[in-house]
Amino acid sequence: MLFKQQVWLRQKLLVLGSLAVGSLLYLVARVGSLDRLQPICPVESRFGDAHSQAEFPLRALQFKRGLLHEFRKGNSSKEQVRLHDLVQQLPKAIIIGVRKGGTRALLEMLNLHPAVVKASQEIHFFDNDENYAKGIEWYRKKMPFSYPQQITIEKSPAYFITEEVPERIYKMNSSIKLLIIVREPTTRAISDYTQVLEGKERKNKTYYKFEKLAIDPNTCEVNTKYKAVRTSIYTKHLERWLKYFPIEQFHVVDGDRLITEPLPELQLVEKFLNLPPRISQYNLYFNATRGFYCLRFNIIFNKCLAGSKGRIHPEVDPSVITKLRKFFHPFNQKFYQITGRTLNWP
């Protein structure tokens, strides 16, 4: 009886082992075929360094997900960093805003590109006096490890509306590329309010209704002292940036379109950053449960944004929405004129 059980067990192990080996061989062959289908990715950019014409294989995308992550956590020696020719580079492009415009989604989607490495956290170097006083080397050390051929991108939405930031960034790099992602101003203001409201509710605190904050009760006009309203006056903030940077160094991303049709927006950013087109529809798939697009890095690794993204907005009095849209309209027209991009806002 015992002998029969041992024979049966060995047979089972052989079958399971064969299945495991077969699955592994399939995955190896599949990943290899995907790499062969993709041409070598020449990183040609005006950001220019000695490596700008080097070839960068798409396979490095999978490699950096593991190796670079370990280096970022500090699980490496100086010798390992040197051997892999890794560096911590200052960003060559920054997503400067706008808060609740889709900055996190944009950063994560751009990270699909094999020539892009993202700073995972908001650094708040240029908008925080205490951090800024620590110096540019402190800022650089906050950047992820990357290959010299890659470009580093960081995002801090507060940069766009903070008065000191344009001059500070200019002093670091006067030719840096600047990305602004915007949404329809009234929708963005309500989204801003919703995030603050959720934070108050988590702490069991009460908060005013959006209508009471957005409309001045004394004049019944739009309350421009309310930060969520001020942030949505995009042209006012952009004019301050234009004192230091030409409009050619800015690219406006349509945050509303990035939600519904992300690929065309990402392709425009690739072109602006002088990156070869590598993000495709394969990398983006709609998640019906979440209600927005998620990311596919390869056949094994997928990623959706945090559950806090895509919060349900509270109902707002339609008359208040109409009043806000009427208020924002002339500012929107000026924004279109300055940037050269017309957006489908009411």
C-alpha positions as CSV (number, residue, x, y, z in Angstrom):
1,M,0.0,0.0,0.0
2,L,2.8,2.4,1.0
3,F,4.7,1.5,-2.2
4,K,1.6,2.4,-4.4
5,Q,1.2,5.7,-2.6
6,Q,4.9,6.6,-3.3
7,V,4.5,5.7,-7.0
8,W,1.4,7.8,-7.3
9,L,3.1,10.7,-5.5
10,R,6.1,10.5,-7.9
11,Q,3.8,10.5,-10.9
12,K,2.0,13.6,-9.6
13,L,5.2,15.4,-9.0
14,L,6.5,14.6,-12.5
15,V,3.2,15.9,-14.0
16,L,3.4,19.1,-12.0
17,G,7.0,19.6,-12.7
18,S,6.4,19.2,-16.5
19,L,3.6,21.8,-16.3
20,A,5.8,24.2,-14.4
21,V,8.7,23.8,-16.9
22,G,6.4,24.1,-19.8
23,S,4.8,27.3,-18.5
24,L,8.2,28.8,-17.8
25,L,9.5,28.0,-21.3
26,Y,6.4,29.6,-22.8
27,L,6.8,32.8,-20.8
28,V,10.5,33.0,-21.8
29,A,9.7,32.4,-25.4
30,R,6.8,34.9,-25.3
31,V,8.8,37.7,-23.7
32,G,11.6,37.0,-26.1
33,S,9.3,37.2,-29.1
34,L,7.8,40.5,-27.8
35,D,11.3,42.0,-27.6
36,R,12.1,40.8,-31.1
37,L,8.9,42.3,-32.4
38,Q,10.0,45.7,-31.0
39,P,12.9,47.4,-32.8
40,I,15.8,48.7,-30.9
41,C,14.8,52.1,-29.4
42,P,17.2,54.8,-30.4
43,V,17.1,57.6,-27.8
44,E,17.5,60.8,-29.8
45,S,16.8,64.0,-27.9
46,R,17.8,67.6,-27.7
47,F,18.4,67.1,-24.1
48,G,21.7,65.8,-25.4
49,D,24.6,64.2,-23.6
50,A,27.4,62.0,-24.8
51,H,25.0,59.0,-24.8
52,S,22.1,60.6,-26.6
53,Q,22.6,58.6,-29.8
54,A,23.1,55.3,-27.9
55,E,20.7,52.4,-28.6
56,F,18.4,51.5,-25.8
57,P,16.7,48.0,-26.1
58,L,13.1,47.7,-25.0
59,R,14.2,44.7,-22.9
60,A,15.8,47.2,-20.5
61,L,12.2,48.2,-19.5
62,Q,11.7,44.9,-17.7
63,F,15.3,45.0,-16.3
64,K,14.9,48.4,-14.8
65,R,11.6,47.5,-13.0
66,G,13.6,45.1,-10.8
67,L,17.2,46.2,-10.7
68,L,16.6,50.0,-10.5
69,H,13.9,49.5,-7.9
70,E,16.4,47.6,-5.7
71,F,18.9,50.4,-6.1
72,R,16.3,53.0,-5.2
73,K,15.6,51.1,-2.0
74,G,19.3,51.2,-1.2
75,N,19.9,47.5,-1.7
76,S,23.1,48.1,-3.6
77,S,26.7,48.9,-3.2
78,K,28.6,51.8,-4.9
79,E,30.4,49.1,-6.9
80,Q,27.2,47.7,-8.2
81,V,26.0,51.1,-9.2
82,R,29.3,51.8,-11.0
83,L,29.3,48.4,-12.8
84,H,25.8,49.0,-14.2
85,D,26.6,52.5,-15.3
86,L,23.8,53.9,-13.2
87,V,23.4,57.6,-12.2
88,Q,21.0,59.8,-10.3
89,Q,20.2,62.6,-12.8
90,L,18.5,65.9,-12.4
91,P,15.1,65.8,-14.2
92,K,15.1,66.9,-17.8
93,A,11.3,67.4,-17.7
94,I,9.0,68.3,-14.8
95,I,5.2,67.9,-14.5
96,I,4.6,71.3,-12.8
97,G,0.8,70.9,-12.4
98,V,-2.0,71.2,-12.1
99,R,-3.3,69.8,-8.8
100,K,-6.2,67.4,-9.6
101,G,-5.5,67.7,-13.3
102,G,-4.1,64.2,-13.6
103,T,-0.5,64.6,-12.7
104,R,-0.1,61.2,-11.2
105,A,-1.8,59.4,-14.1
106,L,0.4,61.3,-16.6
107,L,3.6,60.4,-14.7
108,E,2.7,56.7,-14.4
109,M,1.7,56.5,-18.1
110,L,4.9,58.2,-19.2
111,N,6.8,55.7,-17.1
112,L,5.6,53.0,-19.6
113,H,8.3,54.4,-22.0
114,P,11.6,52.6,-21.7
115,A,13.6,55.8,-21.9
116,V,11.7,57.4,-19.0
117,V,12.4,57.0,-15.3
118,K,10.1,58.6,-12.8
119,A,10.6,60.0,-9.3
120,S,8.0,58.0,-7.3
121,Q,7.3,60.7,-4.7
122,E,6.6,64.4,-5.0
123,I,9.9,66.0,-4.0
124,H,8.6,69.5,-3.3
125,F,12.0,70.9,-3.7
126,F,11.2,74.2,-5.5
127,D,8.0,75.1,-3.6
128,N,9.3,74.3,-0.1
129,D,11.8,76.8,1.3
130,E,13.2,74.3,3.8
131,N,13.9,71.7,1.1
132,Y,15.2,74.3,-1.3
133,A,17.7,75.5,1.3
134,K,19.2,72.0,1.3
135,G,20.6,72.6,-2.2
136,I,20.6,71.1,-5.6
137,E,22.7,68.1,-4.6
138,W,20.1,67.1,-2.1
139,Y,17.5,67.3,-4.9
140,R,19.5,65.2,-7.2
141,K,20.0,62.5,-4.5
142,K,16.2,62.3,-4.4
143,M,16.0,61.2,-8.0
144,P,15.8,57.5,-9.0
145,F,18.8,55.6,-10.4
146,S,18.7,55.5,-14.2
147,Y,20.9,54.8,-17.2
148,P,22.6,57.8,-18.8
149,Q,20.4,57.3,-21.9
150,Q,17.2,57.7,-20.0
151,I,15.5,60.9,-18.8
152,T,14.2,61.5,-15.3
153,I,10.8,63.1,-14.8
154,E,9.3,64.3,-11.5
155,K,6.0,65.9,-10.6
156,S,4.9,68.3,-7.9
157,P,1.6,70.0,-8.7
158,A,2.2,72.8,-6.3
159,Y,5.0,74.1,-8.5
160,F,2.5,75.6,-11.0
161,I,0.9,78.0,-8.5
162,T,3.8,78.8,-6.2
163,E,5.3,82.2,-7.0
164,E,9.0,81.4,-6.3
165,V,9.2,78.2,-8.4
166,P,9.7,79.5,-12.0
167,E,12.8,81.4,-11.1
168,R,14.2,78.5,-9.0
169,I,13.7,76.0,-11.8
170,Y,15.2,78.4,-14.3
171,K,18.3,78.7,-12.2
172,M,18.7,74.9,-12.3
173,N,18.0,74.5,-16.0
174,S,16.8,77.2,-18.3
175,S,16.1,74.8,-21.1
176,I,14.1,72.2,-19.1
177,K,10.8,70.8,-20.6
178,L,7.7,71.7,-18.6
179,L,4.5,69.7,-18.7
180,I,1.1,71.1,-17.6
181,I,-1.9,68.8,-17.4
182,V,-5.2,70.7,-17.0
183,R,-8.9,69.7,-16.8
184,E,-12.0,71.8,-17.3
185,P,-11.6,74.4,-14.6
186,T,-14.9,73.9,-12.8
187,T,-14.5,70.1,-12.8
188,R,-11.0,70.5,-11.5
189,A,-12.2,72.8,-8.7
190,I,-14.9,70.4,-7.6
191,S,-12.3,67.5,-7.7
192,D,-10.0,69.7,-5.5
193,Y,-12.8,70.2,-3.1
194,T,-13.7,66.5,-3.0
195,Q,-10.2,65.5,-2.0
196,V,-10.2,68.0,0.8
197,L,-13.7,66.9,1.9
198,E,-12.6,63.3,2.1
199,G,-9.6,64.2,4.2
200,K,-11.9,66.1,6.6
201,E,-14.4,63.2,6.8
202,R,-11.6,60.8,7.7
203,K,-10.8,62.9,10.7
204,N,-14.5,63.2,11.6
205,K,-14.5,66.9,10.8
206,T,-17.3,68.9,9.2
207,Y,-16.7,71.0,6.1
208,Y,-18.6,73.6,4.2
209,K,-20.5,72.7,1.0
210,F,-18.7,73.5,-2.2
211,E,-21.3,76.1,-3.2
212,K,-20.7,78.1,0.0
213,L,-16.9,78.1,-0.6
214,A,-17.0,78.9,-4.3
215,I,-19.6,81.7,-4.2
216,D,-19.1,84.8,-2.0
217,P,-22.3,85.0,0.1
218,N,-22.0,88.8,0.4
219,T,-21.7,89.5,-3.4
220,C,-23.1,86.3,-4.8
221,E,-20.2,86.3,-7.2
222,V,-17.4,83.8,-7.6
223,N,-15.1,83.7,-4.6
224,T,-11.6,84.2,-6.0
225,K,-10.1,83.9,-2.5
226,Y,-11.1,80.3,-2.5
227,K,-7.9,78.4,-3.5
228,A,-9.7,75.7,-5.6
229,V,-11.1,78.6,-7.7
230,R,-7.8,80.5,-7.9
231,T,-5.9,77.3,-9.0
232,S,-8.3,76.9,-12.0
233,I,-7.4,80.3,-13.4
234,Y,-4.6,78.7,-15.4
235,T,-3.6,81.8,-17.4
236,K,-2.8,83.8,-14.3
237,H,-0.2,81.2,-13.2
238,L,1.1,80.6,-16.7
239,E,1.9,84.3,-17.2
240,R,4.2,84.2,-14.2
241,W,6.1,81.2,-15.8
242,L,6.4,83.0,-19.1
243,K,8.6,85.6,-17.5
244,Y,11.3,82.9,-17.4
245,F,10.5,80.3,-20.0
246,P,9.4,80.7,-23.7
247,I,6.1,79.0,-24.5
248,E,7.9,76.4,-26.7
249,Q,9.2,74.8,-23.5
250,F,5.7,74.1,-22.3
251,H,3.4,71.3,-23.3
252,V,-0.3,71.3,-22.3
253,V,-1.8,67.9,-21.7
254,D,-5.6,67.6,-21.9
255,G,-6.4,65.9,-18.6
256,D,-10.0,65.2,-19.5
257,R,-8.9,63.4,-22.7
258,L,-6.2,61.5,-20.9
259,I,-9.0,59.8,-19.0
260,T,-11.0,58.8,-22.0
261,E,-8.4,58.6,-24.8
262,P,-4.9,58.4,-23.2
263,L,-2.9,57.2,-26.1
264,P,-3.1,60.3,-28.4
265,E,-2.2,62.5,-25.4
266,L,0.8,60.4,-24.6
267,Q,2.0,60.3,-28.2
268,L,1.9,64.1,-28.2
269,V,4.1,64.1,-25.0
270,E,6.5,61.6,-26.6
271,K,6.9,64.0,-29.5
272,F,7.4,67.0,-27.2
273,L,10.1,65.2,-25.2
274,N,11.8,64.1,-28.5
275,L,11.3,60.5,-27.5
276,P,10.8,57.8,-30.2
277,P,7.2,56.5,-30.1
278,R,7.1,53.4,-27.9
279,I,3.8,53.6,-25.9
280,S,1.1,51.8,-27.7
281,Q,-2.5,50.7,-27.2
282,Y,-1.1,47.4,-25.9
283,N,0.2,49.3,-22.8
284,L,-3.3,50.7,-22.0
285,Y,-6.4,48.8,-21.2
286,F,-9.8,50.0,-19.9
287,N,-10.8,48.6,-16.5
288,A,-14.6,48.6,-16.4
289,T,-14.6,48.1,-12.6
290,R,-12.4,51.1,-11.9
291,G,-13.9,53.2,-14.7
292,F,-10.6,54.3,-16.2
293,Y,-7.5,53.0,-18.0
294,C,-4.9,50.9,-16.4
295,L,-1.3,50.2,-17.5
296,R,0.2,47.1,-19.0
297,F,4.0,47.0,-18.8
298,N,4.3,43.4,-20.2
299,I,2.4,40.2,-20.2
300,I,3.1,39.7,-16.5
301,F,3.0,43.1,-14.9
302,N,-0.1,45.3,-14.9
303,K,-0.9,48.4,-12.8
304,C,-3.9,50.5,-11.9
305,L,-3.8,53.8,-10.2
306,A,-4.6,54.0,-6.5
307,G,-8.2,53.6,-5.4
308,S,-8.2,57.3,-4.3
309,K,-8.1,58.3,-7.9
310,G,-11.4,58.8,-9.6
311,R,-13.4,59.9,-6.5
312,I,-17.1,60.4,-7.0
313,H,-17.8,64.1,-6.9
314,P,-20.7,65.5,-4.7
315,E,-23.7,66.9,-6.4
316,V,-23.3,70.7,-7.0
317,D,-26.1,73.2,-7.7
318,P,-26.3,73.5,-11.5
319,S,-26.6,77.3,-11.2
320,V,-23.3,77.4,-9.4
321,I,-21.6,75.3,-12.1
322,T,-23.0,77.7,-14.7
323,K,-21.8,80.7,-12.8
324,L,-18.3,79.2,-12.5
325,R,-18.1,78.3,-16.2
326,K,-19.1,81.8,-17.2
327,F,-16.4,83.2,-14.8
328,F,-13.7,80.9,-16.2
329,H,-14.6,81.4,-19.8
330,P,-12.5,84.6,-20.6
331,F,-9.5,83.1,-18.7
332,N,-9.8,79.9,-20.8
333,Q,-9.9,81.8,-24.0
334,K,-6.7,83.6,-23.1
335,F,-5.1,80.3,-22.1
336,Y,-5.9,78.8,-25.5
337,Q,-4.4,81.9,-27.2
338,I,-1.2,81.8,-25.2
339,T,-0.6,78.0,-25.5
340,G,-1.9,77.5,-29.0
341,R,-4.1,74.6,-27.8
342,T,-7.9,74.9,-27.8
343,L,-9.7,72.5,-25.4
344,N,-13.3,71.4,-25.6
345,W,-14.4,73.2,-22.4
346,P,-17.9,74.7,-22.1
